[in-house]
């Protein structure tokens, strides 16, 4: 089997969604959220369980956790683009938030819920930043009132999208703890835990690279991983094909529109010079409806 990538959700969850690597999950959360939402400890709400693959090898493999203060976190990695991802992210957040409320409990017991969505595609075209944070704010003042809602997007391709990128150019981007984790997720092939340069030499990253290098799959897990990787590649190929077909159709339509405009301009010039209408129609190939406004 080829080298495992943490961008496949099964591998991601086996790294960050198990009790023995809880410190890595805490480090990832703390690198992402604001100082007031930092966590000292978390409890995994849906720890990694290989038995899940017996029933559904393509099930959703997000990581859910609750902090020592009651805040809820949902961390998901998504390798391929899909329609309405924004709605999916909101739905996940709503489930995470509402599932807190048990029978006979009041709304006061609800704690803040934070969604962290790690995406291997560009989802937010209006921002060049790879990490964006969203809240509900008042339209004119920007005041945050519904403070329990927070969604993060981490778009890996905005951080590193050059297959020829070198370690030196990658290092120039490392300014924060989140940059380190994004480098791990997007370009772990450039990183070697025994020889990490200064900006990357964190104990958490060393452990994450060790876990990735020594990740052992059972036969069932290996089959599930390869199924997911194959499915993701097919999905990515399908999306790229549709995108390219759309671009080609757009080009062809643009050419067609341009040719039609040119014909209309020629028809207008011919009419001005006194050419009979029938002759203009014959020579340009335009219809009566297209030429009549020019007469």
C-alpha positions as CSV (number, residue, x, y, z in Angstrom):
1,X,0.0,0.0,0.0
2,X,1.3,3.5,-0.8
3,X,2.2,6.0,1.9
4,X,-0.8,6.8,4.0
5,X,-2.1,10.4,3.8
6,X,-3.8,12.1,6.8
7,X,-6.1,13.9,4.3
8,X,-8.1,10.7,4.0
9,X,-10.7,10.9,6.8
10,X,-10.1,7.3,8.0
11,X,-6.4,8.0,8.6
12,X,-7.2,11.5,10.0
13,X,-9.5,10.0,12.6
14,X,-7.1,7.2,13.5
15,X,-4.5,9.9,14.2
16,X,-6.6,12.5,16.0
17,X,-9.7,10.5,17.2
18,X,-8.1,8.0,19.6
19,X,-7.5,8.2,23.3
20,X,-3.7,7.7,23.1
21,X,-3.4,10.7,20.7
22,X,-5.7,13.0,22.5
23,X,-2.8,15.4,23.0
24,X,-2.6,15.8,19.2
25,X,-6.3,16.7,19.0
26,X,-5.9,19.2,21.8
27,X,-2.9,20.8,20.0
28,X,-4.9,21.0,16.7
29,X,-7.9,22.6,18.4
30,X,-5.8,25.1,20.4
31,X,-3.9,26.0,17.2
32,X,-7.2,26.8,15.5
33,X,-9.4,28.6,18.1
34,X,-9.1,31.9,19.9
35,X,-7.4,32.2,23.3
36,X,-10.7,32.2,25.2
37,X,-11.7,28.8,23.7
38,X,-8.4,27.0,24.4
39,X,-8.8,23.6,26.0
40,X,-6.8,21.8,28.7
41,X,-8.5,18.4,28.2
42,X,-11.1,16.9,26.0
43,X,-13.4,13.8,26.1
44,X,-13.9,12.1,22.7
45,X,-17.6,11.7,22.0
46,X,-17.1,9.4,19.0
47,X,-13.7,7.7,19.4
48,X,-12.2,5.8,16.4
49,X,-13.8,2.4,16.1
50,X,-12.8,0.0,13.3
51,X,-16.0,-1.9,13.8
52,X,-17.8,1.0,12.1
53,X,-16.4,-0.1,8.7
54,X,-18.2,-3.5,8.8
55,X,-21.5,-1.8,8.1
56,X,-20.4,1.3,6.1
57,X,-16.9,1.8,4.7
58,X,-17.9,5.3,3.4
59,X,-19.4,6.6,6.7
60,X,-18.7,10.1,7.9
61,X,-15.5,10.0,10.0
62,X,-15.5,13.4,11.9
63,X,-14.0,13.8,15.3
64,X,-16.3,15.1,18.1
65,X,-15.0,16.1,21.5
66,X,-16.1,18.1,24.5
67,X,-13.7,20.2,26.6
68,X,-13.4,20.3,30.4
69,X,-15.6,23.4,30.3
70,X,-18.3,21.8,28.3
71,X,-17.5,23.4,24.9
72,X,-18.2,21.1,22.0
73,X,-16.0,20.6,19.0
74,X,-16.5,18.9,15.6
75,X,-13.5,18.4,13.4
76,X,-13.8,17.1,9.9
77,X,-11.5,16.7,7.0
78,X,-12.9,16.7,3.4
79,X,-10.6,15.9,0.5
80,X,-13.0,16.6,-2.4
81,X,-15.3,19.4,-3.3
82,X,-19.0,18.8,-3.0
83,X,-22.2,20.8,-3.6
84,X,-23.6,22.7,-0.6
85,X,-20.7,22.2,1.7
86,X,-21.7,25.3,3.6
87,X,-25.1,23.8,4.4
88,X,-23.5,20.6,5.5
89,X,-21.2,22.5,7.9
90,X,-24.1,24.3,9.4
91,X,-26.1,21.1,9.8
92,X,-23.1,19.4,11.6
93,X,-22.9,22.4,13.9
94,X,-26.6,22.4,14.6
95,X,-26.5,18.7,15.5
96,X,-23.5,19.2,17.7
97,X,-25.2,22.1,19.5
98,X,-28.7,20.6,19.9
99,X,-27.5,17.1,20.9
100,X,-26.3,18.6,24.2
101,X,-29.8,19.2,25.4
102,X,-31.3,16.3,27.3
103,X,-34.8,15.7,28.6
104,X,-35.8,18.2,31.3
105,X,-32.7,20.4,30.8
106,X,-33.1,24.1,30.1
107,X,-31.4,26.1,27.3
108,X,-29.1,27.6,29.9
109,X,-27.2,24.2,29.9
110,X,-26.2,24.6,26.2
111,X,-22.5,25.3,25.7
112,X,-20.7,26.9,22.7
113,X,-20.2,24.6,19.7
114,X,-17.3,25.0,17.3
115,X,-17.0,23.4,13.9
116,X,-13.6,23.0,12.3
117,X,-13.7,22.0,8.7
118,X,-10.4,21.1,7.0
119,X,-10.9,21.2,3.3
120,X,-8.6,20.1,0.5
121,X,-10.3,22.4,-2.0
122,X,-11.2,26.1,-2.3
123,X,-14.6,26.7,-0.8
124,X,-14.5,30.4,0.0
125,X,-13.5,32.2,-3.2
126,X,-13.9,35.7,-1.7
127,X,-11.0,35.2,0.7
128,X,-7.3,34.6,0.0
129,X,-6.7,33.4,3.6
130,X,-6.6,29.7,4.2
131,X,-8.1,30.0,7.7
132,X,-11.5,31.8,8.0
133,X,-13.6,32.1,11.1
134,X,-17.4,32.7,11.0
135,X,-19.9,34.0,13.6
136,X,-23.4,35.4,13.4
137,X,-23.0,39.2,13.6
138,X,-25.2,42.2,13.4
139,X,-25.3,43.5,9.9
140,X,-24.3,47.1,10.4
141,X,-22.2,47.1,13.6
142,X,-20.6,43.7,13.3
143,X,-21.6,43.0,16.9
144,X,-21.5,39.3,17.9
145,X,-24.6,38.4,19.7
146,X,-25.1,34.6,19.1
147,X,-21.7,33.8,20.6
148,X,-22.3,30.0,20.8
149,X,-21.9,29.6,17.0
150,X,-18.5,29.4,15.5
151,X,-17.3,27.8,12.3
152,X,-13.7,27.5,11.0
153,X,-12.6,26.6,7.5
154,X,-9.1,25.6,6.8
155,X,-8.5,25.3,3.1
156,X,-5.3,23.3,2.6
157,X,-4.9,24.2,-1.1
158,X,-4.6,27.9,-0.2
159,X,-1.7,27.1,2.1
160,X,0.1,24.7,-0.3
161,X,-1.0,23.9,-3.8
162,X,2.3,23.4,-5.6
163,X,3.5,19.7,-6.0
164,X,7.0,21.0,-6.7
165,X,7.1,23.0,-3.4
166,X,10.3,22.6,-1.4
167,X,10.9,22.5,2.3
168,X,12.5,25.9,2.1
169,X,9.5,27.6,0.6
170,X,7.2,25.7,3.0
171,X,9.2,27.0,6.0
172,X,8.7,30.6,4.8
173,X,5.0,30.2,5.5
174,X,5.3,28.9,9.0
175,X,4.2,31.7,11.3
176,X,1.9,30.0,13.8
177,X,0.9,26.7,15.4
178,X,-1.9,26.3,12.9
179,X,0.6,26.8,10.0
180,X,2.5,23.8,11.4
181,X,-0.6,21.6,11.5
182,X,-1.6,22.7,8.0
183,X,1.9,21.8,6.8
184,X,1.5,18.4,8.4
185,X,-1.8,17.8,6.7
186,X,-0.9,19.2,3.3
187,X,2.8,18.5,2.9
188,X,3.9,15.8,5.4
189,X,5.9,14.2,2.5
190,X,8.4,17.0,3.0
191,X,8.7,16.5,6.7
192,X,11.0,14.0,8.6
193,X,10.6,13.8,12.3
194,X,14.3,13.2,13.0
195,X,15.3,16.3,11.1
196,X,12.7,19.0,11.6
197,X,14.0,22.6,11.1
198,X,13.5,25.1,13.9
199,X,10.1,26.5,13.0
200,X,8.6,23.0,12.7
201,X,10.5,21.3,15.6
202,X,7.5,20.9,18.0
203,X,7.0,17.7,20.0
204,X,3.4,17.5,18.8
205,X,4.4,17.5,15.1
206,X,7.2,14.9,15.8
207,X,4.6,12.6,17.5
208,X,2.1,13.2,14.7
209,X,4.7,12.2,12.0
210,X,5.6,9.2,14.1
211,X,2.0,8.1,14.4
212,X,1.5,8.6,10.6
213,X,4.7,6.6,9.8
214,X,3.8,3.7,12.1
215,X,0.0,3.7,11.4
216,X,-0.9,0.1,11.3
217,X,-4.1,-1.0,9.5
218,X,-5.9,-4.3,10.1
219,X,-6.9,-6.0,6.9
220,X,-10.4,-4.6,7.3
221,X,-9.1,-1.1,7.9
222,X,-6.7,-1.3,4.9
223,X,-9.5,-2.3,2.6
224,X,-11.7,0.5,4.0
225,X,-8.9,3.0,3.6
226,X,-8.2,1.9,0.0
227,X,-11.9,2.0,-0.8
228,X,-12.2,5.5,0.5
229,X,-9.1,6.7,-1.3
230,X,-10.4,5.1,-4.6
231,X,-13.8,6.7,-4.1
232,X,-12.3,10.1,-3.3
233,X,-10.1,9.9,-6.4
234,X,-13.1,9.0,-8.6
235,X,-15.2,11.8,-7.1
236,X,-12.3,14.3,-7.6
237,X,-11.9,13.1,-11.2
238,X,-15.6,13.5,-11.8
239,X,-15.7,17.0,-10.4
240,X,-12.7,18.0,-12.4
241,X,-14.3,16.5,-15.6
242,X,-17.5,18.4,-15.0
243,X,-15.5,21.6,-14.3
244,X,-13.5,21.2,-17.5
245,X,-16.6,20.5,-19.5
246,X,-18.2,23.6,-18.1
247,X,-15.2,25.7,-19.0
248,X,-15.2,24.2,-22.6
249,X,-18.9,24.8,-23.0
250,X,-18.4,28.4,-21.8
251,X,-15.6,28.9,-24.3
252,X,-17.7,27.5,-27.1
253,X,-20.6,29.6,-26.1
254,X,-18.4,32.7,-25.9
255,X,-17.0,32.0,-29.4
256,X,-20.5,31.5,-30.7
257,X,-21.7,34.7,-29.2
258,X,-18.7,36.6,-30.5
259,X,-19.3,35.3,-34.0
260,X,-22.9,36.2,-33.9
261,X,-22.1,39.7,-32.8
262,X,-19.6,40.0,-35.6
263,X,-22.2,38.9,-38.1
264,X,-24.7,41.4,-36.8
265,X,-22.1,44.2,-37.2
266,X,-21.5,43.1,-40.7
267,X,-25.2,43.0,-41.5
268,X,-25.6,46.5,-40.1
269,X,-22.8,47.8,-42.3
270,X,-24.2,46.1,-45.4
271,X,-27.7,47.6,-44.8
272,X,-26.2,51.0,-44.4
273,X,-24.5,50.6,-47.8
274,X,-27.8,49.7,-49.4
275,X,-27.6,45.9,-49.7
276,X,-31.0,44.3,-50.1
277,X,-32.3,42.6,-47.0
278,X,-32.5,39.2,-48.7
279,X,-28.8,39.4,-49.7
280,X,-27.8,40.4,-46.2
281,X,-29.6,37.4,-44.8
282,X,-28.1,35.1,-47.4
283,X,-24.5,36.3,-46.9
284,X,-24.5,36.5,-43.1
285,X,-26.7,33.5,-42.3
286,X,-28.7,35.5,-39.8
287,X,-32.4,35.2,-39.3
288,X,-35.1,37.9,-40.0
289,X,-35.6,38.3,-36.3
290,X,-31.9,39.1,-35.8
291,X,-31.7,41.6,-38.7
292,X,-35.0,43.3,-38.5
293,X,-34.0,45.6,-35.6
294,X,-31.1,46.9,-37.8
295,X,-33.4,47.9,-40.7
